[in-house]
Amino acid sequence: GLCSDKVRFWKIKDGRSLLLPPCLVETPEAHVLERAVLESRVREVEEENRQIRLQLSQAQGTAGQAADVGNYGNAVWGASADTGPEDVENTAEERTNHTECPRSPMVQKCELIHVACVCAGHNASRDVVTLVKSILFHRRNPLHFHFITDAVANQILSLLFQSWMVPSVQVSFYDADELKSEVSWIPNKHYSGIYGLMKLTLTKALPSDLTKVIVLDTDITFATDIAELWAIFKKFTDKQVIGLVENQSDWYLGNLWKNHKPWPALGRGFNTGVILLYLERLRRIGWEQMWRLTAERELMSMLSTSLADQDIFNAFIKQNPVLVHQLPCFWNVQLSDHTRSEQCYTEVSDLKVIHWNSPKKLRVKNKHVEFFRNLYLTFLEYDGNLLRRELFGCPTQLQGALEELDEDDQCYDFRRERITVHRVHLYFLQYEYTLTGDETDITLVAQLSMDRLQMLEAICKHWEGPISLALYMSDAEAQQFLRYAQASEVLKNRKNVGYHIVYKEGQFYPVNLVRNVALRNANTPYVFLADVDFLPMYGLYDYLRKSVVQLDMAHAKKALVVPAFETLRYRLSFPKSKAELLSMLDMGTLYTFRYHVWTKGHAPTNYAKWRTATTPYKVEWEADFEPYVVVRRDCPEYDQRFVGFGWNKVSHIMELDAQEYDLMILPNAFMVHMPHAPSFDISKFRSSPGYRYCLQTLKDEFHQDLSRKYGAAALKYLTAQRNI
Amino acid sequence: GLCSDKVRFWKIKDGRSLLLPPCLVETPEAHVLERAVLESRVREVEEENRQIRLQLSQAQGTAGQAADVGNYGNAVWGASADTGPEDVENTAEERTNHTECPRSPMVQKCELIHVACVCAGHNASRDVVTLVKSILFHRRNPLHFHFITDAVANQILSLLFQSWMVPSVQVSFYDADELKSEVSWIPNKHYSGIYGLMKLTLTKALPSDLTKVIVLDTDITFATDIAELWAIFKKFTDKQVIGLVENQSDWYLGNLWKNHKPWPALGRGFNTGVILLYLERLRRIGWEQMWRLTAERELMSMLSTSLADQDIFNAFIKQNPVLVHQLPCFWNVQLSDHTRSEQCYTEVSDLKVIHWNSPKKLRVKNKHVEFFRNLYLTFLEYDGNLLRRELFGCPTQLQGALEELDEDDQCYDFRRERITVHRVHLYFLQYEYTLTGDETDITLVAQLSMDRLQMLEAICKHWEGPISLALYMSDAEAQQFLRYAQASEVLKNRKNVGYHIVYKEGQFYPVNLVRNVALRNANTPYVFLADVDFLPMYGLYDYLRKSVVQLDMAHAKKALVVPAFETLRYRLSFPKSKAELLSMLDMGTLYTFRYHVWTKGHAPTNYAKWRTATTPYKVEWEADFEPYVVVRRDCPEYDQRFVGFGWNKVSHIMELDAQEYDLMILPNAFMVHMPHAPSFDISKFRSSPGYRYCLQTLKDEFHQDLSRKYGAAALKYLTAQRNI
């Protein structure tokens, strides 16, 4: 029964059988035990010696010797590497957890560590960020992430890392779709779907000169420096090609329920959430053919995989046990139900990698789940900007832009803001949009921060078309937004809204930078450049699409103006028609926008003319005009030098005019500004005189740039400005 | 040495080949040989172990990792203590960093570690929290914090820790004022003032049976497990009584400027931001007399201390060098200007403790300041709730309350909220208030979260009296609030506003719990129970104080009602008088509060009667009455079972009535509700049916409690409820 199973298990696993199957331990052959004891004592002291030698050599500055000692140590590790799980509990590896430094002496300083991850879809792209943060938080080595991604994850992660700019981190992407054919023939019941199988194809997907890689699932959290895990490659015997942790559930024992028949595996089998892949050797032994043969043969009886790649890895290992290097279980603490993971750790310091491999994720029942959850939440809400720090003593290529700035410049903060790169996470939530056949579709483009979140539902009710929103938030706020969106019926049921997070940094609100993120990620030929505190009239979406055709926007440089109004009242019965709007204007329940404080912004709209207008009419640009317009997607972007508040829309309209866009007022369109408390940045900066001074400086610079770009014609803006 | 090392080194490698090939295992007689070989092998490596340890300790006089070697090394340490930094740079302790474990083997699992800290005033009480967080984040041992505090810090920190409820953390407080006499005779120029000197008195201040303690300044950040530092006590020689890091500035060299004459010190002297105090031994050698004698003698020529306790510690050590145990410099990396700290670390893993001992604090210029700042910010904004985790395998006393809850209860979340203890940080900002002579003073009591911050300035303009505000925020938001308040001219200049942070936890807004925090911390005989989105009429403060006398509140159970109105307009010209208010009511620019949505809340106020009333009039309680009232400070608290929204004020007024408070409407008082966007919690919960169901359950329970407390009379509330 079980015992003889185990015997076979051990024999196969361990040719040298230094250690015995549990059932044989009962036998009188005490010498075997003695030997085991002596053996481990030797290993113990040797490891101790290795440590002290290392100190000694370091003190004497003889690096070479240190390395040798290190290697010597490895040999010892190697010998102890492939012992059974019970034994792993007390190998030198674990014991040295308590005495060994997080920086494993076996990884060279600045040695590059490779990590591979299969990531597809919006949600996985969000989850993987927490994994990456937990790795970056502890890491001291340069890292190279290899992502196998679908189109969605590729778009999200490539911009995220590009804007994250973490020193000493490289990222490569590989198209999962190209790999599908490799595994699509395997019937798979696992929820991970076809992507769950792609880990099998890494030898083919990754560069042929990549020798080793750590492969991780997206639901992993690191509690230690990944270099410690990387170091274990050095402990592989010459035969070993793959490092894995034993599976911590009884699944593969096949006794979970009547007729439960899992794929073949050694004992409990192995979990593939964390894999050390020795790619070079895998290629040499012809892995690609081997796993296929295994899969084909097993599928004849099994018909389909239940746990995706894991079934195939295990069936493969069952046939080729010598190829596996078993990792101590704390390198993949599996939090599935009925997990045996608790036997893995007695100390916090034992915990290296946590694997949320239960469908329940954070809500999984576990004795120490509170601790695990806190660790996870730490990274979930951790400010990713803090991970941008340089590695000590490792060469990096920092943008010297900062150095060039003059710290004594009165507007240093403004200029600094201009070169600040904000992390961007595109499509933070599920997004589905299919281009309409006709070329008239329009995206509502807007930006907001936490304090305008309440507007989203209303806007969705007033605009049924696609929306591109950029949200300026901290990592923690983004999680708050996520909970809010997932709790809102209205938002849940809208899939054509793209939510793009621009992560907070610095003391200004980079409003135009945020607007540009929303603008760039609109996927329609036209965009409606709006603000989040406005509600479009009902039916505006359809009306604008008609107007786009009427006014032949496709072939003419035009900006269609949607006249703006405002209410100072909270509970407003929104006007159903232009007629109703006009009567509300007369009654004084509505006003033209900024009527009380700043009329110039919309004066050129000529509200008087609009009242009676039935056809679109062209107006001339005037200073400080800042209407809300519909333009072609290829319009100029917002000028990002304008941060905080002031001139952020004005400058954009000015540039449209400089590019000779016709400003056309739409006779039957309107939008209404809803009241809200003043935002921080306003209250913060309107007061400061320094702010006003710097804003003026920025304006002047902007004017100069305009004339440079558009020649003498642009001088009119400068004079217009002067005349105010 | 090196050559012979190599020889032995190679011999070891040969040695290993003595380990037997597996083939021998089979034959029985092999066992004897095996065993002999192994035993000799063990002897061999153990002998080697002794040899290299000796070498190592001789090479640079260190504690490797075993205590015996440690002690041997200490002698060398003591000797090297006064030989200056160059020597310290390459001590083994520093080197072993790269291989030494965060968890030093010299600290017992679950061994209690004692930390002492002098903390006075509002700002220090804020700073010390970041220090504590950094310690808790890395710690794996039970901790006992000993705080020497003034009254302010005592009040703040005692409630903070009491509400923080971190397992395995004890806190004791010692009255700094009682210690003042010990040091007040010492003239001190340092900005830390008299508190800067109190570290000298710890042998007296702390319990006489406390043998060892780590003493820390509040501007310290830990980057490692404090147990590592605690372990160094074991390396003290019998003579050594105090552990210190060398000072990393040239101050004590006395060559900073012409006639710069610092206090006497060994070389650069020592920094007292981090001290290992061996209290037991200090008491034995008569430290209290010794430092006094030193101070007295030096003061004859120096007249005053420049760096407070540090000058005296250094003068003392200069005379008694054998008493000091010099710590590796990474235990106190000093970020003052011109610091030599960079020579301390080559690796992140070297950094153990960062000391922001520059007046510039985070803005100090330093090559790696970005890294240090990120480390600091990590803890500054870190969610303190995540530090509430149990220690693995250390016994703790957790409140079993949670276990008792039934997870399947439909209102589990509500009930859970009731037993959740929220961290509270009282007086987050500077607060100064002196009781007025007469017994009539009134505190405006209110609560808010981030999205109402903009109201604060307006409220301060409308109410000149004391204010007690409870702010419901996350750790990160509290920092944002701090920046906001420090940037606001209005808030900066108001010292009689107490800001109390209640830290977010759970998914509900515990509105009544937050209100109670504000209520409890009002320091006047009367309180005005308001809401933050209301603006009191100008002069309300004075009017209420008069009314309190008129209506003899001191001797009668009365609740004075301030009638509530609302505007739906943002830019409101606030009514200067009741007359003006009435005309605005007629014009429809103002309404009675909740006129459009929920009149019952204020119906009993009887606005019609109020229009013409000139004297206070009594009204009877009615169901759902929720006026804003002035009551004696000793009024009942809000019922905390009501979370999120609904019934939180209603239940309070009901209880006032149950206690037979007279409800008196004030004829010449009013307040106006300012418009704002609906808050998250409303939009989130008003929709949910589960929420409505649970709210009803809570109401029923509340009614039952009322009848229990107030007998049959209270049944009227139930019936009143039913009749709705």
Interface residues (C-beta under 8 A of the other chain):
Chain A: G15 R16 S17 L18 H31 E34 R35 L38 E39 R41 V42 V45 E46 E48 N49 Q51 I52 R53 L54 Q55 L56 Q58 A59 Q60 T62 Q65 D68 V69 Y72 A75 V76 A79 T96 N97 H98 T99 E100 C101 P102 R103 P105 K109 R140 Y345 T346 E347 V348 S349 H368 E370 F371 N374 L377 T378 E381 Y382 D383 L386 L387 R389 E390 L391 F392 G393 M450 D451 R452 L453 Q454 M455 E457 S474 A476 Y484 A487 S488 E489 L568 R569 Y570 R571 H596 V597 P675 H676 A677 P678 F680 S683 K684 S687
Chain B: L2 D5 K6 F9 I12 K13 R16 L19 P22 V25 H31 E34 R35 L38 E39 R41 V42 V45 E46 E48 N49 I52 R53 Q55 L56 A59 Q60 T62 G64 Q65 N90 A92 R95 T96 N97 H98 T99 E100 C101 P102 R103 P105 K109 R140 Y345 T346 E347 V348 S349 H368 E370 F371 N374 L377 T378 E381 Y382 D383 L386 L387 R388 R389 E390 L391 F392 G393 M450 D451 R452 L453 Q454 M455 E457 S474 A476 Y484 A487 S488 E489 L568 R569 Y570 R571 H596 V597 P675 H676 A677 P678 F680 S683 K684 S687
